[in-house]
Amino acid sequence: MSSNSLPRTADVVIVGAGIMGASLAFHLARRKAGNVVLIDKDHVGFGGTGRSSALIRMHYSYPPEVQLALVSLHMFQHWREIVGEAGDFRKTGFVRTVPANEIERLKQNVAMQAKLGVNVRLITGQELKELEPDWNTDDIELAAYEPDSGYGDGANVANDFLSRARDLGVTYVPKTQVTAFQVAEGRVRGVVTEHGQIAAPVVVAATGPWTRPLFQQVGYDLPIEPEYHQVAILKNAPGMKGGGMACIDSITATYFRSDGQDKFLVGDFYGKRPVDPDNFPQRASDESLEAIIERTCCRVPKLENAEVMRGVTGVYDMSPDARPLLGEVPGIDGLHVCAGFSGMGFKIAPAIGLVMSELLLDGKGKTVDISSFRPSRFAEGKPIKAEFEYKDD
Ligand SMILES: Cc1cc2nc3c(=O)[nH]c(=O)nc-3n(C[C@H](O)[C@H](O)[C@H](O)COP(=O)(O)OP(=O)(O)OC[C@H]3O[C@@H](n4cnc5c(N)ncnc54)[C@H](O)[C@@H]3O)c2cc1C
């Protein structure tokens, strides 16, 4: 992009064309919110979005997150009608397991989710074994089972949002880094990029793990820390049932899902900090993949004979309560943040774009109340804590 072709003004500038920025651009365009510019230092899906394991589940302990996941599931299920593209949501079913000392919490959370409209029920280890004969369920007393959940594809979803947003008039500016926000007299005036400036009364940073330094420049320290994660993609071992359910398994501290009919994806709860989002290993280390697979073998013993096809590495944007920061930054009118998704943003991204568009156009999230996600909550000493939070939430 040359400085001549960079738009000089916009009604809204969205910084970051990950799944969040693209979703917001789509929802703003649907509401005919004026001249929207979506800008990325690289290209759509370059960040965590293109590396996402993309599990889709409704199981959260905090009700607004359940609501965001449900609104998103509806969009994933009706992708063609809403976004106009084929979509690639795979409904495999999903299971959440917790250690014995958290079973009471599991029961409470499943009851809360069912009340909010989630198709979820408790199943015994024996029932789970019948659904997934390859899994060892001896140590599972009860699990939460969501027949309608599954997984998707981060890059595809972001691309679908972007192409529909562009059809509806959004300007997409790749390969252009925003180097600063322009702020004067307590309000945002636009952004400075490496190719020139764009004046705008509203700016939203959907910048994932790159968010903190941008805001530090305008005197606001958002506690978002990059954290390094690794994922293994395996070829199913001979005799393994393909296309099985997705699972978050607190007992082995892993999550996993099928990857089509012939592959299996395994990820880890634990990550490493600090890490530089511009300079982290692009190749997963064999030792760490082995360690993740070994733990998953306790649940899916046949994986012991599965061939490792490749590793995926990526960076989460962690917040102190592992929940996103959504909304205007105090003291700078018009400057909004939409980041800190803490490794869980894919499944709620369709709804996040919607509620952020409502926040900008209607003054608040109407579909889901997102006021508790306000960026000032940490400075106020009010991080989010769910009533029946798990140890590893
Ligand atoms: C390995 C891995 C596995 C995951 N698994 C799951 C999962 O199973 N389920 C789930 O729900 N979530 C999962 N997630 C999390 C989910 O993928 C992320 O929460 C989501 O993709 C974040 O999207 P984003 O748009 O906020 O950020 P990103 O995708 O990181 O996008 C940020 C964009 O901003 C751009 N940018 C940054 N700074 C600037 C700047 N100054 N100027 C211009 N552009 C800028 C970047 O280039 C980037 O394209 C996973 C993430 C990873 C890394």
The ligand as an ORCA input file, in Angstrom:
! r2SCAN-3c Opt
* xyz 0 1
  C      -2.231    -22.480     19.072
  C      -3.562    -21.842     19.346
  C      -4.679    -22.649     19.582
  C      -5.923    -22.055     19.841
  N      -7.021    -22.864     20.018
  C      -8.250    -22.308     20.206
  C      -9.403    -23.128     20.316
  O      -9.320    -24.359     20.240
  N     -10.613    -22.521     20.482
  C     -10.731    -21.166     20.577
  O     -11.854    -20.675     20.752
  N      -9.644    -20.361     20.489
  C      -8.425    -20.896     20.299
  N      -7.318    -20.108     20.188
  C      -7.469    -18.669     20.381
  C      -8.007    -17.954     19.170
  O      -7.419    -18.475     17.996
  C      -7.676    -16.465     19.354
  O      -8.286    -16.016     20.571
  C      -8.196    -15.628     18.209
  O      -7.797    -16.128     16.959
  C      -7.669    -14.212     18.395
  O      -8.024    -13.452     17.298
  P      -7.677    -11.911     17.268
  O      -8.309    -11.373     16.031
  O      -8.051    -11.292     18.581
  O      -6.071    -11.834     17.234
  P      -5.004    -12.254     16.120
  O      -5.473    -13.394     15.296
  O      -3.702    -12.405     16.818
  O      -4.957    -10.995     15.160
  C      -4.369     -9.791     15.499
  C      -4.007     -9.102     14.199
  O      -3.576     -7.782     14.493
  C      -2.526     -7.441     13.612
  N      -1.778     -6.354     14.253
  C      -1.205     -6.370     15.481
  N      -0.618     -5.184     15.750
  C      -0.824     -4.397     14.665
  C      -0.450     -3.066     14.343
  N       0.248     -2.302     15.196
  N      -0.829     -2.560     13.129
  C      -1.544     -3.321     12.252
  N      -1.912     -4.606     12.518
  C      -1.563     -5.132     13.708
  C      -1.730     -8.731     13.475
  O      -0.956     -8.764     12.293
  C      -2.852     -9.790     13.471
  O      -3.269    -10.133     12.156
  C      -6.057    -20.646     19.897
  C      -4.946    -19.837     19.663
  C      -3.700    -20.414     19.378
  C      -2.519    -19.535     19.121
*
